[in-house]
Amino acid sequence: MKRTIGFTLTVLVFVVLLATLYASAGAAAAAPDGKAIFMAQKCNMCHSVPTAGIERTTKSEKMAGPDLVNVKMDAAAITKFLHKETEMDGKKHPKEVKLPDAETKALVDWVLAQKK
């Protein structure tokens, strides 16, 4: 009888530990990484972010977007600009960013966090 209880407790502890590991891995996966999104969307083709070690890849000054350190817009304005809902300096963003809300928020929050 004691052997069965010991085995049951061992299995129970193992299951709880396994569930805890899966829950923490799921939480980490649920939080999108703004820098990874920036790179995956190829924002670095036009924009530099020197604080993150990112230099734009385009050599064309016509295609070059602004450096994204110390951005003065708020999160709502940036989001609208990325979705081509508003203009900046009389122009809309050249590429409409189509991301889920959580990823858009992570991207915008990451850009806003880039300060010198």
N, C-alpha and C positions, 0 to 999 in steps of 0.2 A: 504494500500500500504506500509506504513512504517513497519507494522508488518511483511509482506512478506520479505522485504529487511533485517530486523533484523534477521529473521529466516534463510534466505539464508546466511547471513554473519556468523552466529553462526555455521551452518553446514559446511561452507567453512573452518572456523578456525579449527573445529574439524577434518576435513579430512586432513588438512595440518599438524596438530599435530600428527595425527595417522601415516601419511606417514613418518614424521620425526622419529618417534619412530621405525617404521619398518626398515627404512634405517639404523639407528644407530645399531639396533640389527643385521641386516644382515652384516654390516661391522665388528662387533665384532665376529660374527660367522665365517667370512671369514678368520680371522687371526688365524692360527693354534697355539696351545700352545705346545711348545717344550717339556716341562716337562710331560705333559699329553701323548704326543706321546711316549716319552721315557718309561713311565710306561705301556702304552697300548701294546707296542711292547715287553714288558718284558725284556728290556735291563738291568733292575735291577737284573735279575737272575745272571748275570756275572759281572756287573759293579757297583761300588760305586760312588756316587757323594756327598761327605760329605757337600759341601757348600749348597746343596739343601736338606740335611737331608736324603739322600738315601744310604742305605747300601745294598750290594749284598746279595741275598738270598741263593746262593749256598754255601755249606760248602767245596766243593771240590776245592783244590788249582789248580788242573788240568783244571777245568772248569772256574776258575776265570779270568776275563779280567782285564785290567788296571783300576785304579782309573781315572775318567774322569775330574779331576780338573787340570787346567793349561795345557791343551792339546797343544802340540807344532805344530801340523799339521795345514794347512790352510783348508778352507771350501771345496775347490775343491778336495783336497787329501782325506779328510774324506769321502766325498760323493762317490768318486771312490772306496775307501776301503769298504764302506758299501754295494756298489753294486757289490763287488767282481771283480772289474775291475783292481785292483792293489793289491800289497802285502805290508805288514809292517813287518819288521824283518823276511822276507822270508815266511810269512804265509798270507793267505787270511782270511778275516773275517769269522768266523765259520757259521754265518747265513746271507744269503743275505737279505737285507732290501728292501722290495718292497712296496714303498709308492709313492703317487703322488709327483711331484716335490715340490709343496708348503709345504707339510708336511715334506719332507726330508730336505728342507732348514730350516724350523722352528726347527727341531730336531738338525741339525748341528749348527745353530746359538745359540741355547740354550746351547749346550755342550760347544761351544767356549766362551760363556759368563761366564762359571763357573770358577771363579778365586779366589785364596786365597788372 
